[in-house]
Amino acid sequence: MKKNVINKKTMKGGLSIVLIAAVAAIFAACSNDIVLRDTAELQTDNPKAIGFTSYSEKITRGNTDVNTNLEYYHNTFQVYGTKKSTVDNAVQYVFGQSPNSANPTVGVLCTYQVAPDAVLGDWKYDNPRFWDKQANYKFVAFAPDNAPLKYKYNTADGTGQVGDANNEFVTSADYTLTGTNLQTTASTAEKVKGFTGNGGADLDIMISATNAQNGSTHNDEVNLVFSHILSKLNVTFAKAAALEASTVTVTSVEITGLKEKGSYSQNTYHLASTTSGWTAKTVTPSTYKLAYSGSQILNASTGSAFYFIESLVMPQTIADDQVTLVAKYKIESGTYSENYTYELDLYDIATLQKFFDGYNYTLNFTIAPDVIKFDATVTPWTDQLAVNKTIE
């Protein structure tokens, strides 16, 4: 993973900002590769069921404690798969249905099993499928099952198989974020897990690249690498050494002005030109915001920063004066207490002018005000013209 770190100082409110935009080749920032493995093949000519297990690379490369299994984040996915016979070139829809069927965009649901299934392993689906040694396969999937996605076949000039040029994942309807914040109780680490879509929460939507396999010489693992297709934004606060003897309490962080609604078309996405697959849409009126409200005392300057915002963001390009961050905090020095309000136009941070598919953005604030100091001098007397008087 390549990590770009941009340091920027601002004098507003005595805050220093460190902006981190982490980028990975396949999983930009939230590098979370998910592998679907088929079960080990027996040395026999008996047909073998196509089964799946999974793992994922940690979503934050620097955090070795993040669970590496897909089921840590989502316990379902939908898979599509076609096979083409090497005997007569016939195409069959092994996972999902034909483009000409009543429900061509519906894949096959795979569900995680706490106790592995005897035939299919960790991920179970109905009606096991078996490898055909005289056929070539292609697989693709999205996670989780409740994502607002469907797989669209290119019926105009395609062959009707998974992976045809111009096949794509698209949203089944416009998707609208609600502003879920995983840091409603501020903590010193990214929580990552929790964007499930359940109970009105926002959903971490993922899609995989197409994977081709030969039914006779297929790999032990059917490697489906999933990518996040939304953006994610983290905001942290820490205090500087100059405030070591003072108590700093953050009471509110609020970001307004982001667009929360959009539609997705995979064929529009282009990494090299950073062209998003999403088309963000304006909602009027909108009450959408990313927000923290509470009372969190910051650690000593040598301690960890606190996360106050960890939210999904609709990929979009923002304009000047469109998106505003407002933070409120209190500094207590002995018996004296003072409230502060800090405001930032996110457009002023070049890396935040565009939120791109799969990127994880972190904005680190350090509260570092200048202490009010006094110096005292005395202006000299202003001499007047002396008056001379003789006393007789």
Secondary structure, DSSP 8 states (H G I E B T S, - for coil): -EEEEEEEE--GGGEEEEEEEEE-SSS-SS---EEEE-----SSSS--B--BEEEE--SSTT-TTS--SGGGT-SEEEEEEEEEETTT--EEEEES--TTSSSTT--EEEEEEEEEETTTEEEE-SS--B--TTEEEEEEEEESTTSSEEEE--TTTS-SSTT-TT-EEEESS-EE-----TTSS-BSS---TT-B-GGG--B--EEE--EEEETTT--SEE---EEE-SEEEEEEEEE-GGGTTSEEEEEEEEEE----EEEEBGGG-BTTTTB-SEEEE--SS---EEEEEEEEE---TTS--EEEEEEEE--EE--TTT-EEEEEEEEEETTEEEEEEEEEEGGGSGGGSEE-TT-EEEEEEEE-------------------------
